Amino acid sequence: MPMSTLTAPTPKQQARELIDALPDDATWTELAYRLEVRADIEEGLADVKAGRLVSTAELRREFNLPE
């Protein structure tokens, strides 16, 4: 069955694209770093979508930082 052009790529597909974009001499450390960054970004986007947000003012108060 053909995949719809509107279907979001799976994490496996996204990982393949990330790997293909790396230079040929990339290290395991660089690959792991880029995968971790990508996972962190995806987690943050999911938090935003779910409404799990904290305002800058709230963060400043929590950490006793000046407004």
Helices and strands as residue ranges (DSSP letters): H 11-21, H 28-49, H 56-62
